[in-house]
């Protein structure tokens, strides 16, 4: 029993003694009694009481902390997964933004550079206009001031985003209109739209350089621009444009107004489907219909912009060997004037000389033809005005010359020398528009236009002479009451001279 009792007592003492240092334990005595049959041990324990409640509290706190750590670890794992997804998305967005920023920066840089070029062109045009007129006025000074202010605005806005381009384009369009008004006022240009009461072209105004093409690319050297020469109701202000880096025709852009053309916005795009593509730079818009030269096979083609219907007409006489000086593949040259729609071409039979043909718009056939003595390969371009064909030829790098005309009414041809100042050397599309009596030129990728001055004084003199001749004939036949127009002398007085 003694050994078992001793072993039992020591485990009971262990926990209690464990809460105090060994040196604080009190000593104990061991005594024996009852001979050798019984052993009694006496141990003196510390006076302090064991803190069981504190142990229990610590165990609960430890359990709570373990649970909280597990919860936070689970959250961390969950957030780590989300973070990986977000990092992947952020990487993709960073790449996309870099690409967009790169393209946007290039676009903005190009747009603002073109605006600066156009403003310099404006300043040069105003200077030329002031020098040519040998005058100065508050209007010129105002234009110079606005151009300088616009240049400052362009330089400032270049540091901002692309949306500011819309603002500058609107201001640019206003400035363009002021320049045109200035030119019109100084040149006293008053077109007599719809009438041919003149004896032909007398001269042209200085070129009005509108701007580079809508693609903002001078490399688009082949193309044309202008207005509908016979606009339908509701589209009187429409402008058209088409240009390419090669002498091909496969798309056109239509703008609802002049301002939209300048701002390159709110356009309608017409792409020619496969098999209907064209070539050359000969197209015009007449009666809301685009007339152009189809490529394969070679023929006249037209696209009705209202119905989107294509029509074609073979030109068996037209040769594919003779084209203009500046324009590859321009075998058929469409033109429109006060008398209607025309097409000019050369034939093998005529050895490359230009033939004028009047087009029947309803049947898309040929009404009549006239042979001229103008050799097409030496011609820069040609156009029709009041039934008269005018042909140009290069004079120097900055000047084209109207050197030849053919009147389809009288079959009379004339040689002349009327200078036409160019902005660039090559012209690929030159046509007259009867709705405003202006000449439209596509000049090495730039929109250029001219006011046309007609010889009206000679026309009035010719008209009076014709009236006198008729009046005298009437007198010789004994027609009573034969008189000249109101305000003139009687025929008898004139014819008796």
C-alpha positions, 0 to 999 in steps of 0.5 A, a space after each residue: 500500500 505504501 508505494 501505491 499511496 506515494 505514487 497517487 499523492 505525487 500526481 495530485 501535487 504535480 499541477 499545483 506545484 507547477 504554478 510556482 517556481 521550485 524554489 518556492 516549494 516548502 519542505 516536507 517531512 517523511 516519517 515512518 510508524 508501525 514498524 515496517 508495515 506502514 509508511 506515512 508521507 507528509 507534504 506541505 503544499 503552497 498556500 495559494 489556490 489553483 486559478 482554474 477560471 483563468 485557465 478556462 478563460 484562456 482556453 476560450 480566448 484561444 479557441 476564438 482566436 483560432 476561429 478568427 484566424 481561420 475566417 481571415 485566412 479564408 477571406 485572404 484566399 478568396 480575395 487572392 483569387 479575385 485579385 488574380 482576376 482583376 490583375 489579368 483584366 487590368 493587364 488587358 485594359 492597359 494594353 488596350 488603352 496603350 493601343 488606343 492612346 497610340 492611335 488617338 495620339 497619332 490622329 490628334 497629332 495629324 489633325 492638329 498638324 493639318 489644321 496648322 497647315 490649313 491656317 498657313 494656307 489661309 494666311 498666304 491666300 489672304 496675303 495674295 488677295 491683298 497684294 493682288 488687289 493693292 489694297 488694305 482694309 479693316 476686313 483684311 486686318 480682321 482676318 489676319 487677327 483671327 488667323 493668328 488667334 486660331 493658330 494660338 488656339 490650335 497650339 493650346 488645344 493640342 494638349 487636350 483630348 480629341 473632342 476639342 477638334 470638333 470645336 476648332 473645326 466649327 471655328 475653322 469653317 466660320 473662318 473659311 466662310 469669312 475668307 470666301 465672303 471677303 473674296 466675293 466682296 473684293 472681286 464683286 462677283 455676282 453669278 447669273 445662275 442658270 443663264 448663258 447671257 455671255 460670250 464665254 469665259 473671260 478670266 478666273 478668280 484666284 484659287 480658293 484652297 479649301 483644305 486637304 481631302 477628308 482622309 487627311 492624306 495628300 497621298 490620295 492624289 486621284 479623286 474629285 469633289 464638288 456639288 450636285 450640278 442638278 440637285 433634287 429638292 432637299 439636297 441643294 446644299 449637298 457636297 460629294 467627295 471621292 479619292 484614292 491613292 490609285 486611279 480607281 473608283 470604289 467609294 464616294 462620300 456625301 455631305 449634307 452641307 459645305 460645313 459638314 464637308 469641311 468638318 469631315 462629319 455626318 457623311 453618307 458612304 457609298 461603296 461600289 460592289 464588286 463588278 461595279 468598280 470604276 477607274 479614272 477621275 472623271 465622275 460627277 454628281 448630276 440629279 442625285 446620280 453619280 456618273 463614272 467610268 466602269 473598269 471591267 468591262 469598259 463602259 459608262 456607268 451611273 448609280 442612282 443615290 435615291 434608288 441605289 440602282 446601277 445602269 450601264 452603257 457601252 461606248 464602242 467608239 471610245 478608245 482606252 488608249 488616250 487619256 489626259 496629261 495628269 490622269 491615268 485611265 481617264 478615257 471618259 470624262 463626264 461634265 454638266 452645265 446649263 445645257 445638260 449632261 455631257 461626256 468627252 472621249 477620244 477615238 482611234 478614228 479621230 487619232 486621239 482628238 476629243 469628241 464631245 457627246 451629249 447624254 440623254 439622261 432618261 435613256 442614258 444614250 447619246 443624243 449627238 456628237 461633235 469632233 474637235 481638234 484638241 488632242 487629248 494626251 496634250 490636254 490637262 483636263 476639259 469641262 463644259 460651260 453653256 454648251 462650250 467645251 474648254 480644254 486646258 494644258 500645262 503652262 508651268 508648275 503653278 499655271 494651267 492655261 485654257 487654250 482651246 474652246 469648241 461651241 457645240 451650238 455654232 461648231 466654232 472653235 477658238 484658240 485662246 490663253 486664259 491663265 488658271 492659277 494652280 495650288 499644286 502641279 497636277 489636276 485630275 478632276 476639273 469640272 464646272 457647276 452651273 448652280 453657282 458658276 464655279 469651277 471645282 478642281 481636285 489638285 494633288 489631294 486638295 479641294 480647290 475652287 474658282 469663281 468664273 468671270 464671263 464676258 458679259 459686256 461683249 455679250 450685250 454688244 453682240 445682242 444689240 448688234 443682232 437686234 439691229 440686224 433683225 430690225 433692219 431686215 424687218 425694215 427692208 421687208 416693210 415691217 411696220 413699227 419695227 423698233 429696237 429694245 426700249 431706250 434705243 433709237 428707232 430702227 429707221 435712224 440706225 439703219 439709215 446710217 
